[in-house]
Amino acid sequence: MRHSRRLMALGGLGLATTLALAGCGGSGFDDGPAASGGTEGAAGGELTSSDDALTIMIGSSGDAETAAVKDAVAKWSEDSGVSAEVVAATDLTQQLSQGFAGGNPPDLFYLATELLAGYADNGSVVAYGDKLENKGDFYPSLVQNFTYDDKFYCAPKDFSTLQLIINKNLWEKAGLTDADVPTDWDSLATVAKKLTSGNTTGLVFSGEYQRVGAFMAEAGGRLVSEDGTKVVADSQENADALAYVKEHLADGTFAYAADVGAGWGGEALGKQLAAMTIEGNWITGALGDFPDVDPLVVELPAGPAGKGTLQFTNCWGMAADSPNQQAALDLVEYLTTAEQQLEFSKAFGPMPSVQSAAEQWTTDNPNLEAFLSGADYAQGVPTNDGVSDVFTDFNAQLATLKDGDPATILKSVQSNLEAIVG
């Protein structure tokens, strides 16, 4: 069966330990083969239909997310009569590339904004967005995130913003109160210092643009202009942001997750290697593995330019090589209903991508309100074709920020972005 052959081609897949919602890592699109089929769907015609089973590949934040998606797909499968299996990737970007290269990609998969253009250009994915019955319910900004060459490619599955998550137990142990919740960079540095003790660092986050970029936004910086046509990485605002992070990496009150023995900020917070972290809504599911942590979610402190954060979203990408695209579309519509997205939110924390779920989500999640508040001022990550490779290089340089030069790093990013923008 095709389903079995695909699993063999992709190899043994285990539970993901990094966040696909952040969408980082290079893809090597220019060297990869184009998809061999599915052009009718990609061009807006009829989707393929068959009796083939579906494979759904996800990049999961932890057991809670994996279980929730598997349960939802199982319910749909039982009702529809279409066999379907969820595979949690250990490295989603790499395993998708392997699947496409081998001609046996998953039918549906998490697809990050910065990877869409490359997959669209080489014909790997279907532009099915206009076929969705619930198209009008998605937030317009999310639809725009997945519109390329004037085609709405795929349904946004949810979205998240970055905010500050505090371990309330460690906070109180350090003698801090609600009055000490940081509102600017100076007060963030102050509480991070008070919270740094023994094996616990005050603030820990992943050493990548997808987290450090929040400081850039707070300083008034960004990598590419909002319309995607001008590179603005080498700015004083971005330099000020990296200098601030560098200062506190050097004094030991901030740290990267990898440098404290954690895979990401949520793990660092859970293991009490961090008293605070910068993460998105998905952390609520992952912290289910750490019942001793009592989290408090607050908005990130304002920087020199005011409030700022990053916004992330993935869509349900559909393979052009899938022989059963119609069933895949039906599954996507099921997974993106307000009801199902609210179930996902209860399980692992992301905010629904459909506007009809907003009021109920806010009612159900008063302790997570800061994440939704961030949607009013959040920046989306650049989506220019090739930007994922720029992120890979930028992240490698950010790993050395503690001893590096912000201006030199940003000059390199500027040059790399100019090679792909415009």
VODO-83548 format. One record per residue (C-alpha): residue in one letter; z, y, x. Coordinates in steps of 0.1 Angstrom, whole numbers, plus 5000, padded with zeros to 4 digits. Each point is the difference from the previous one (the first is absolute). Layout:
AZYX;...
***
This chain:
M500050005000;R499350365011;H503750094995;S501249735025;R497350105025;R501150364999;L503649925008;M499049785029;A497850285013;L502850254999;G502549775016;G503749964994;L501450314983;G503750094998;L502150274985;A499250365012;T502650185020;T498350335001;L498950244972;A496449994989;L500850304978;A500050205032;G496549885008;C500050035038;G498049825026;G496350005011;S497449804982;G497149985024;F497550064971;D497150105023;D500149665016;G500449804969;P497349844979;A499050144966;A500849804969;S497249764991;G500250034962;G501350194970;T497650295002;E499550014962;G503750074994;A500050255029;A497150194985;G501750024966;G498349714983;E501349684986;L502949835018;T499749635011;S501649744977;S500849635007;D502749744996;D501250055036;A503750055007;L501250345012;T501850075033;I502150325001;M501250125034;I502850245003;G502050175028;S503549984987;S503250205007;G502149694996;D501049714978;A500550214969;E496550145001;T498449665007;A501949834972;A499150284975;V496349985007;K500049635000;D501849994966;A497650254985;V496949835012;A501449664987;K500550154966;W496550134999;S498649685013;E501849804972;D498750234973;S496450035014;G499549645011;V498850125034;S501749855030;A501350265024;E502149995032;V501850295017;V500149995038;A502550235019;A498350105032;T501850035033;D497450265012;L498050114970;T497450215019;Q499349735025;Q499849724975;L497750194977;S497750065029;Q500049635008;G499349914964;F497150244997;A498649895034;G500249644989;G498350074967;N503149894980;P502150314992;P502650004973;D498850104966;L502650274997;F502150175026;Y502250305008;L497650275014;A501450315017;T498350344996;E499050035036;L498349675000;L497850054969;A497250205016;G499349735027;Y500049714975;A497850204976;D497550095027;N499549645011;G499749884965;S503249795000;V501550134968;V498950064964;A500250354983;Y501549874967;G502250304991;D497850144972;K500149664983;L503850014995;E501150054964;N503150195013;K498150225023;G501250324983;D503649915003;F500150025039;Y501350315016;P496950215009;S501250045036;L500249635004;V496549954985;Q498850265026;N501649805028;F497849704991;T496850194993;Y497449985027;D496450134999;D500750104964;K500949644990;F503549904987;Y500449685019;C503349844990;A503150034979;P503150165016;K502749744998;D502950245004;F501150295023;S502950115020;T501350305019;L502350015030;Q503550124996;L503449975018;I502149694993;I503750015010;N502449725003;K502950154979;N502649775016;L499250125035;W499750364987;E503549994985;K501449825030;A498850305022;G501950244977;L496950144984;T499750114963;D497450104975;A500350355014;D498749885034;V496749854987;P497450175023;T497850264986;D498250125032;W499349885035;D503250145015;S502349834975;L498049675004;A500750025037;T503750074994;V500649704977;A497849775021;K502350085030;K503249934979;L498549674988;T499149875034;S502749765012;G500049675019;N496949804989;T499250244972;T497550285005;G500150304976;L496449994990;V497549725006;F496449984989;S496849835011;G498350165030;E496750074982;Y498150294984;Q500749854966;R503750105005;V500050275027;G497350174980;A502750104974;F501450245027;M496550145006;A499750074962;E503450175000;A498950225028;G496850104981;G497749785020;R497549734992;L497349805018;V497050094979;S499450284975;E500749914964;D496249974993;G499649775030;T497450235018;K502050165028;V502349855027;V503350195004;A502049755019;D500450225031;S502150274983;Q503350175009;E501549874968;N499449645010;A501150075036;D503350144986;A500549694979;L499549765029;A502250215022;Y502849984975;V499749624997;K499749975038;E503250205005;H502149774978;L498449685013;A501150125034;D503650084990;G500449664983;T500650124964;F496549904989;A498449675009;Y496949804992;A500649674982;A498549795028;D502350165025;V503149884981;G498749654994;A498650054965;G496649954985;W500150314979;G502550264986;G501149794971;E501049715022;A501950245023;L501950154970;G500749664986;K501449875033;Q502050325005;L498150085031;A499250334982;A502150224978;M496950174986;T496349924999;I496850154988;E498249774976;G498349974967;N500949854966;W499349655012;I503249995020;T502049934968;G498649654998;A500549935036;L503650124999;G500749724975;D500449785031;F502950235012;P502550024972;D502650175022;V497850325002;D500650264973;P496950225003;L499850374990;V496550144997;V499650385005;E497050225007;L499150045036;P501450325015;A497750305000;G498450105032;P498850345012;A497350014973;G502249864972;K500149664984;G497549745011;T499349635000;L497249755000;Q498649814970;F498649645002;T498049794977;N498149675001;C497449884976;W499049664988;G496949955022;M497449764986;A497749805024;A496350034995;D499849635010;S502349894972;P498149774975;N502550084972;Q500250385000;Q500350024962;A503249795001;A501250225029;L499450314979;D502049854971;L502849925023;V500150365014;E500150144965;Y503049784993;L501850095032;T499550374995;T501350034964;A503050224996;E502149714990;Q499249795030;Q500350295025;L503450074986;E501049645006;F498850045036;S502050315003;K503249824989;A499349735026;F499150205031;G500050374992;P496450155001;M499150264975;P497449914974;S496550135005;V499450074963;Q501350314983;S501149814969;A502849845019;A501550325015;E502650084974;Q501349654998;W500149975038;T502150315003;T502449884974;D500349665016;N500450145036;P502250315000;N501249915035;L496450015013;E499050334985;A499650155034;F496949785006;L498350134969;S501050365008;G498249965033;A496749954981;D499950374993;Y499650095037;A499049695018;Q497049975023;G497649714999;V499049855032;P496450075012;T497349774986;N497150075023;D498049705011;G501349885033;V503450174996;S501949675002;D498949965036;V501350365007;F503349904985;T500249705023;D499650225030;F502350274987;N502749754993;A499749855035;Q500650355014;L502850084976;A501849695014;T500350205032;L501150334984;K503549985014;D498650055035;G496650144990;D498550354994;P499350094964;A497250245009;T498249735021;I500449754972;L498650244974;K497150105021;S499049645003;V500349954962;Q498050314994;S497249875022;N500049664984;L499950154965;E497250245008;A497949705010;I500149864964;V500450314978;G497050204989;
***
